[in-house]
Amino acid sequence: MPPAPSHNGHPEPPNWIPILGGWEIGEGTQTFTGSGQESFAHGQVFPIGLAASSALLQNGMSKVRIRFSAAFGALEQAAGLVIGYRSPDQHYVFAELGAALSAYSIGEFVSGFGWRPLIATGARENLRANRDYLLELRVQGQELRMLIDDVPVVQHLLSRPLEGKQVGLIAAGSSTISFSDFEVKANRPRAFVAMQFSEPFDTFYREVILPQAEHAGFQVVRIDEKDGPGVIFQDMQREIEQAGIVIAEISPANTNVFYELGYAHALGKPTILLARRGSDLPFDIRSYRVVFYNDTIGGKPEVERSLRKHLESIANQ
């Protein structure tokens, strides 16, 4: 992801566009006015606010300071960050204070259904008005971590990858809610490589897969290169969950590789399949697009071009 434009060495602040509800956009502040389109939840009708920014994020961190002007009581109010935004009627994810009858929650907007919580915790009565809360949302693949004032409070694994890249703000209630110190820091997405750990596949990994994936902007992970203690099975699952893409070399009928590929497919993860030309692939795999290559010196430039094309296509989605 390209860095944000800068002015005198400092990143330019993002532009903001109100989407739903009333907003006052100032220099470094965004305020939901507690007015606009109404929504219904928990037996109450209240205004809902949504503002989209020009900031983009698929892997990394976003944070913002939130201040509620009204006390938390019987009336609904909530505020937080939005990720994966494309349009108000398409899927996106949000992390909020005060929503879902809880202090901290992660939820999603589903087209044709509306807003719904995915995970929630904490007593909403512990939230206070006229106090700054620093909400931070860390995104790594499909793994989300929500922190409040630098304290981790919620972790959740999305059932599918984010569809959009825009970051925004969400708010609800009839009182003003102020946002400030908005920040986004993007990290390189990860590419998890599933393959048999032996020659000639190790050489193919070093000379083709690794350089092409790094050139496309991915941080490459292969489970046998992971350092430190841990259970390999759990490490593998988490690395796939945190990856933005899975690259699988499926020429040999390696059960570990196909298990890893199946887990990636279950998560809806983008995958690139590679196989030597003439490989006998399982029936269930034949319907997928596979990049076939000749295991020769002359075949190397061809598979490099094909792999680069697929990687760039996924990176630019």
Secondary structure, DSSP 8 states (H G I E B T S, - for coil): -----EETTEE----EEEEES-EEE-SSEEEE-S-SSEEEETTEEEEEEEEEEEEE-SSEEEEEEEEESS--SSS--EEEEEEEES-TTS-EEEEEES-TTSSEEEEEEETTTEEEEEEEES-GGG--TT-EEEEEEEEETTEEEEEETTEEEEEEE-SS--S--EEEEEEESSS-EEEEEEEEEE---EEEEE--SSTTHHHHIIIIIHHHHHHTT-EEEEGGG--SSS-HHHHHHHHHHH-SEEEEE-SS--HHHHHHHHHHHHTT--EEEEEETT----GGGTTS-EEEE-SSTTTHHHHHHHHHHHHHHHHT-
